[in-house]
Amino acid sequence: MNPLIINGRFLKQALSGVQRFSHEILSAIDNQILNYNFSQAVVCAPKGARLDGLKNIRLHEIGHVTGSATGYLWEQTCLLQYSAGGKLLNLGNTSPFKLGKNNCTVIHDASVFDVPESYSKKFRLYYQLNHKILGRFGVKIATVSNFSRERLSKHIRSQGGEIKNISEGGEHILRFPSDDSVLKSYNLDQFKYFLVVGANARHKNLAVVYDAIKKRGDNNLKIVVTGNVERPQFSSFRREGLRNICYVGQVNEPQLRGLYENATALIFPSYYEGFGLPPLEAMYCGCPVIAAKTPSVTEVVGNAGVWFEPNSSIELLNLMAKINSDTSLRLQMAKSGRMQSLEYTWDKAAKKLLKFIQE
């Protein structure tokens, strides 16, 4: 039996979608690992990493690479050396150049190929190179949606067999107690605001939301934006007299759950996603979803959401106004969303991934 060695580089990174995936699927793997044929399971991480709450997987800190090099260089040296003789699992897009089917890497999307303008040249080139080498030399590649599988298959010549869709889960959001402190801090009323979980990348398409608010200027349609976004945009809206956009910054998981549960709906305007975790989290919380019509998000949300063309602020405005004025529609969407969300769990994703590793 070979050991399973899990790339723990994500333990030293800030929490975003990929890191959330890594933490949650690792926890689900920990619950199931004894059912699979591994001599042991170890998370290898750079010095200073922390890992709590696991029963069957232990943490092993390796290497002496520090500073800005504690990432790509650590993977290509320390982790590569330690993983010899074991099966290596990488959860966060990149991998050491350990070639062959004893390396399984989860690549979440093909965005560095499809929307290169969202990334710096250095970042984009490294990811493109890493992905192509892994595919060319027989590494097993998994991803999180049928859309991502199709796009990666277009760009990567995979010699490790068919790229596997393992999907994601969203039930983690219900582990945290709901905290409505953000509502109180910003004088937000229940079901009187729309929520946007934002990010700076261009393909997240926050511009369509801002354009919609500029056109309407209706204080009855309040927008709450959370996440890593640039504040100058909001200052410009203040100068223009648009006071119905509220930026609340980064929030913790209980606060995010509170925002989902008390929102009229989530607006998810991204025109490119590998999966689309915020809509799934929203559905678990009973929050209706208004989303740009993109393949991966329609795949996850199904008939439970309503859709607008990514460049149409008018369509977005009309959907916002409709849900805002129709309580029965909002309640029906919340019910449908909860039912749809149950199709996606971390236990299901972990089972698919572990089976794929051992095939």
C-alpha positions as CSV (number, residue, x, y, z in Angstrom):
1,M,0.0,0.0,0.0
2,N,1.2,3.5,-0.9
3,P,0.8,6.5,1.4
4,L,-1.5,9.3,0.3
5,I,0.4,12.6,0.5
6,I,-1.7,15.8,0.2
7,N,-0.2,19.1,-0.9
8,G,-0.9,21.4,2.1
9,R,0.4,24.6,0.5
10,F,-3.2,26.0,0.8
11,L,-2.8,26.0,4.6
12,K,-0.5,29.1,4.3
13,Q,-2.8,31.0,1.9
14,A,-5.6,33.4,2.5
15,L,-9.1,31.9,2.4
16,S,-10.9,32.3,-1.0
17,G,-12.8,29.8,-3.2
18,V,-10.0,27.4,-4.0
19,Q,-8.8,27.4,-0.4
20,R,-12.3,26.8,0.9
21,F,-12.6,23.9,-1.5
22,S,-9.3,22.5,-0.2
23,H,-10.2,22.8,3.5
24,E,-13.7,21.3,3.1
25,I,-12.8,18.4,0.8
26,L,-9.8,17.6,3.1
27,S,-12.2,17.3,6.0
28,A,-14.5,15.0,4.0
29,I,-11.5,12.9,2.9
30,D,-10.5,12.6,6.6
31,N,-13.9,11.1,7.3
32,Q,-13.6,8.5,4.6
33,I,-9.9,7.7,4.3
34,L,-10.0,4.5,6.3
35,N,-12.3,3.0,3.6
36,Y,-9.5,3.2,1.0
37,N,-6.3,1.4,0.5
38,F,-3.6,3.7,1.7
39,S,-0.9,2.9,4.2
40,Q,-1.3,6.4,5.8
41,A,-2.5,9.8,4.8
42,V,-0.4,12.9,5.5
43,V,-0.8,16.6,4.7
44,C,2.6,18.1,3.8
45,A,2.8,21.8,4.3
46,P,5.4,24.6,4.6
47,K,6.7,25.4,8.1
48,G,4.3,27.3,10.3
49,A,1.1,25.7,8.8
50,R,-1.8,24.7,11.1
51,L,-4.3,22.0,10.7
52,D,-7.0,21.3,13.3
53,G,-9.9,19.0,13.7
54,L,-8.8,15.9,11.7
55,K,-8.9,12.4,13.1
56,N,-7.1,10.2,10.5
57,I,-4.9,12.6,8.6
58,R,-1.8,14.1,10.2
59,L,0.1,17.2,9.4
60,H,3.8,17.1,8.5
61,E,5.7,20.4,8.0
62,I,8.6,20.1,5.6
63,G,11.3,22.3,4.0
64,H,13.0,25.5,4.9
65,V,11.8,27.7,2.0
66,T,10.6,31.1,3.3
67,G,9.3,34.4,2.1
68,S,7.8,34.8,-1.4
69,A,9.3,31.5,-2.4
70,T,7.0,29.6,0.0
71,G,4.8,28.5,-2.8
72,Y,5.9,27.4,-6.3
73,L,9.5,26.8,-5.2
74,W,8.4,24.8,-2.1
75,E,6.2,22.6,-4.3
76,Q,8.9,22.0,-6.9
77,T,11.6,21.1,-4.3
78,C,10.5,20.1,-0.8
79,L,7.1,18.6,-1.7
80,L,8.5,16.9,-4.9
81,Q,11.2,15.2,-2.9
82,Y,9.0,14.1,0.0
83,S,6.2,12.7,-2.2
84,A,8.5,10.1,-3.9
85,G,7.1,6.7,-3.4
86,G,3.6,7.9,-2.5
87,K,0.4,9.0,-4.2
88,L,0.3,12.8,-4.3
89,L,-2.9,14.8,-4.2
90,N,-2.9,18.5,-5.1
91,L,-6.1,20.4,-4.3
92,G,-5.3,23.9,-5.5
93,N,-4.5,24.1,-9.2
94,T,-0.7,23.7,-9.1
95,S,1.5,20.7,-8.5
96,P,5.2,19.8,-8.4
97,F,6.3,18.1,-11.6
98,K,5.8,14.6,-10.3
99,L,4.9,12.9,-13.5
100,G,2.6,9.9,-14.0
101,K,-0.6,8.6,-12.4
102,N,0.8,8.7,-8.9
103,N,0.1,12.5,-9.0
104,C,-3.6,13.7,-9.0
105,T,-4.2,17.4,-9.3
106,V,-7.4,19.3,-9.0
107,I,-7.5,22.2,-11.6
108,H,-10.5,24.2,-10.9
109,D,-11.0,25.9,-14.2
110,A,-9.3,26.9,-17.4
111,S,-9.5,30.7,-16.7
112,V,-5.8,31.3,-17.3
113,F,-6.4,30.2,-20.9
114,D,-10.0,31.5,-21.4
115,V,-9.8,34.9,-19.6
116,P,-6.1,35.7,-19.4
117,E,-6.8,39.4,-19.0
118,S,-7.9,38.7,-15.4
119,Y,-4.4,37.7,-14.3
120,S,-0.8,39.1,-14.3
121,K,1.5,37.9,-17.0
122,K,3.7,36.1,-14.6
123,F,0.9,34.3,-12.9
124,R,-0.8,33.4,-16.1
125,L,2.3,32.0,-17.8
126,Y,3.3,29.8,-14.8
127,Y,-0.2,28.3,-14.5
128,Q,-0.5,27.6,-18.2
129,L,2.9,25.9,-18.2
130,N,2.1,23.9,-15.1
131,H,-1.2,22.7,-16.4
132,K,0.2,21.7,-19.8
133,I,3.1,19.8,-18.3
134,L,0.9,17.9,-15.9
135,G,-1.5,16.9,-18.7
136,R,1.3,16.0,-21.2
137,F,3.1,13.7,-18.8
138,G,0.3,11.5,-17.5
139,V,-0.8,13.2,-14.3
140,K,-4.4,12.4,-13.3
141,I,-6.5,15.7,-13.5
142,A,-9.7,16.3,-11.7
143,T,-11.9,19.4,-11.9
144,V,-15.2,20.7,-10.4
145,S,-17.8,21.0,-13.2
146,N,-18.6,19.6,-16.6
147,F,-17.9,23.0,-18.1
148,S,-14.4,23.1,-16.6
149,R,-13.8,19.6,-17.8
150,E,-14.7,20.6,-21.3
151,R,-12.6,23.7,-21.3
152,L,-9.5,22.1,-19.7
153,S,-9.8,19.2,-22.3
154,K,-9.6,21.9,-25.0
155,H,-6.4,23.4,-23.6
156,I,-4.6,20.5,-22.0
157,R,-3.5,17.4,-23.8
158,S,-4.2,15.0,-21.0
159,Q,-2.3,11.7,-21.1
160,G,-3.5,10.7,-17.7
161,G,-6.9,9.6,-19.0
162,E,-10.2,11.5,-19.0
163,I,-10.4,14.6,-16.8
164,K,-12.7,13.8,-13.9
165,N,-15.5,16.1,-12.7
166,I,-15.7,15.6,-8.9
167,S,-17.8,18.8,-8.2
168,E,-18.0,20.6,-4.9
169,G,-20.2,21.0,-1.8
170,G,-21.8,23.9,0.0
171,E,-23.2,22.5,3.3
172,H,-20.2,23.9,5.2
173,I,-22.0,27.3,5.4
174,L,-24.6,25.7,7.8
175,R,-21.9,24.6,10.3
176,F,-21.5,28.2,11.4
177,P,-24.1,30.0,13.6
178,S,-25.9,32.7,11.8
179,D,-24.6,36.2,12.8
180,D,-26.6,39.3,11.8
181,S,-24.1,41.8,13.3
182,V,-23.3,43.2,9.9
183,L,-26.9,44.1,9.4
184,K,-27.0,45.9,12.7
185,S,-23.7,47.7,12.0
186,Y,-24.8,49.0,8.6
187,N,-28.5,49.5,9.4
188,L,-29.6,46.9,7.0
189,D,-33.1,45.5,7.1
190,Q,-34.1,41.9,6.5
191,F,-35.0,41.3,2.8
192,K,-34.3,44.9,2.0
193,Y,-31.0,44.4,0.2
194,F,-29.3,42.3,-2.5
195,L,-26.0,40.7,-1.7
196,V,-22.9,40.6,-3.9
197,V,-19.9,38.4,-2.9
198,G,-17.2,40.3,-4.8
199,A,-13.7,40.0,-6.1
200,N,-11.4,42.2,-8.1
201,A,-10.8,39.9,-11.1
202,R,-12.3,41.3,-14.3
203,H,-14.3,38.2,-15.1
204,K,-16.2,38.6,-11.8
205,N,-18.0,41.3,-13.8
206,L,-19.0,43.6,-10.9
207,A,-19.3,46.4,-13.4
208,V,-22.7,45.2,-14.6
209,V,-24.1,45.6,-11.1
210,Y,-22.7,49.1,-10.7
211,D,-24.1,50.0,-14.1
212,A,-27.5,48.7,-13.1
213,I,-27.5,50.9,-10.0
214,K,-26.4,53.9,-11.9
215,K,-29.2,53.5,-14.4
216,R,-31.8,53.0,-11.7
217,G,-30.6,55.1,-8.8
218,D,-33.5,53.6,-6.7
219,N,-32.8,53.5,-3.0
220,N,-35.3,50.7,-2.7
221,L,-32.8,48.4,-4.4
222,K,-29.9,48.4,-1.9
223,I,-26.8,46.5,-2.8
224,V,-24.5,45.0,-0.1
225,V,-21.0,44.1,-1.4
226,T,-18.7,41.9,0.6
227,G,-15.3,40.4,-0.2
228,N,-12.1,41.6,-1.7
229,V,-13.0,44.6,-3.9
230,E,-11.5,48.0,-4.4
231,R,-13.1,50.8,-2.4
232,P,-12.5,53.7,-4.8
233,Q,-15.4,52.5,-7.0
234,F,-17.7,53.0,-4.0
235,S,-16.3,56.5,-3.3
236,S,-17.2,57.5,-6.9
237,F,-20.8,56.3,-6.4
238,R,-21.0,58.5,-3.2
239,R,-19.9,61.5,-5.2
240,E,-22.6,60.7,-7.8
241,G,-25.2,60.6,-5.0
242,L,-25.8,56.9,-5.3
243,R,-26.0,55.9,-1.6
244,N,-27.6,52.5,-2.0
245,I,-24.4,50.6,-2.4
246,C,-23.0,49.4,0.9
247,Y,-19.5,47.9,1.1
248,V,-19.0,45.8,4.2
249,G,-15.5,44.4,3.4
250,Q,-14.4,40.9,4.4
251,V,-16.7,39.0,6.7
252,N,-16.3,35.8,8.6
253,E,-18.4,32.7,7.9
254,P,-21.1,33.3,10.5
255,Q,-21.5,36.9,9.2
256,L,-21.7,35.6,5.6
257,R,-24.4,33.1,6.6
258,G,-26.3,35.9,8.2
259,L,-26.0,38.1,5.1
260,Y,-27.2,35.2,2.9
261,E,-30.2,34.4,5.1
262,N,-31.4,38.0,5.3
263,A,-30.9,39.1,1.7
264,T,-33.6,39.5,-0.9
265,A,-31.3,37.6,-3.2
266,L,-27.7,36.9,-4.2
267,I,-26.5,38.6,-7.3
268,F,-23.8,36.6,-9.0
269,P,-22.7,38.5,-12.1
270,S,-19.5,36.6,-13.1
271,Y,-19.2,35.8,-16.7
272,Y,-16.7,33.0,-16.2
273,E,-16.6,30.5,-13.3
274,G,-15.2,27.0,-12.9
275,F,-18.0,26.2,-10.4
276,G,-19.6,29.1,-8.6
277,L,-19.5,28.4,-4.8
278,P,-21.4,31.5,-3.6
279,P,-24.6,30.6,-5.4
280,L,-24.5,27.1,-3.8
281,E,-23.8,28.5,-0.4
282,A,-26.7,30.9,-0.9
283,M,-29.1,28.1,-1.9
284,Y,-28.2,26.2,1.2
285,C,-29.1,29.3,3.2
286,G,-32.5,29.7,1.5
287,C,-31.3,32.8,-0.4
288,P,-32.6,33.2,-4.0
289,V,-30.0,33.4,-6.8
290,I,-29.9,35.9,-9.6
291,A,-26.9,35.0,-11.8
292,A,-25.3,35.8,-15.1
293,K,-26.0,33.0,-17.6
294,T,-22.8,31.1,-17.6
295,P,-22.4,27.3,-18.2
296,S,-20.9,26.2,-14.9
297,V,-23.3,28.3,-12.8
298,T,-26.4,27.1,-14.7
299,E,-25.0,23.6,-14.1
300,V,-25.0,24.1,-10.3
301,V,-28.1,26.2,-9.8
302,G,-30.3,24.6,-12.4
303,N,-33.9,25.7,-12.5
304,A,-33.7,27.2,-9.0
305,G,-32.3,30.5,-10.1
306,V,-33.1,33.3,-12.5
307,W,-30.7,34.5,-15.2
308,F,-29.5,37.5,-17.1
309,E,-27.1,38.0,-19.9
310,P,-23.7,39.0,-18.4
311,N,-23.6,42.3,-20.2
312,S,-27.2,43.3,-19.7
313,S,-27.7,45.6,-16.7
314,I,-31.3,46.1,-17.8
315,E,-32.1,42.4,-17.5
316,L,-30.5,42.4,-14.1
317,L,-32.5,45.4,-13.0
318,N,-35.8,43.9,-14.1
319,L,-35.1,40.6,-12.2
320,M,-34.1,42.6,-9.1
321,A,-37.3,44.6,-9.2
322,K,-39.4,41.5,-9.8
323,I,-38.0,39.6,-6.9
324,N,-38.1,42.7,-4.7
325,S,-41.8,43.2,-5.3
326,D,-43.0,39.5,-5.3
327,T,-42.7,37.8,-1.9
328,S,-44.2,34.6,-3.1
329,L,-41.6,34.3,-5.9
330,R,-38.8,34.9,-3.4
331,L,-40.1,32.2,-1.1
332,Q,-40.6,29.7,-4.0
333,M,-37.0,30.4,-5.2
334,A,-35.7,29.9,-1.7
335,K,-37.5,26.5,-1.4
336,S,-36.3,25.4,-4.9
337,G,-32.7,26.5,-4.1
338,R,-32.6,24.4,-0.9
339,M,-33.7,21.3,-2.8
340,Q,-31.2,21.9,-5.6
341,S,-28.3,22.5,-3.1
342,L,-28.7,19.0,-1.7
343,E,-27.3,17.5,-4.9
344,Y,-23.9,19.0,-4.0
345,T,-22.1,17.8,-0.8
346,W,-18.4,17.5,0.2
347,D,-18.9,13.9,1.1
348,K,-20.0,13.1,-2.5
349,A,-17.1,15.1,-3.9
350,A,-14.5,13.4,-1.6
351,K,-15.8,10.0,-2.6
352,K,-15.4,10.7,-6.3
353,L,-11.9,12.1,-5.8
354,L,-10.7,9.2,-3.7
355,K,-12.1,6.6,-6.1
356,F,-10.5,8.5,-9.0
357,I,-7.1,8.4,-7.2
358,Q,-7.3,4.7,-6.8
359,E,-8.6,3.7,-10.2
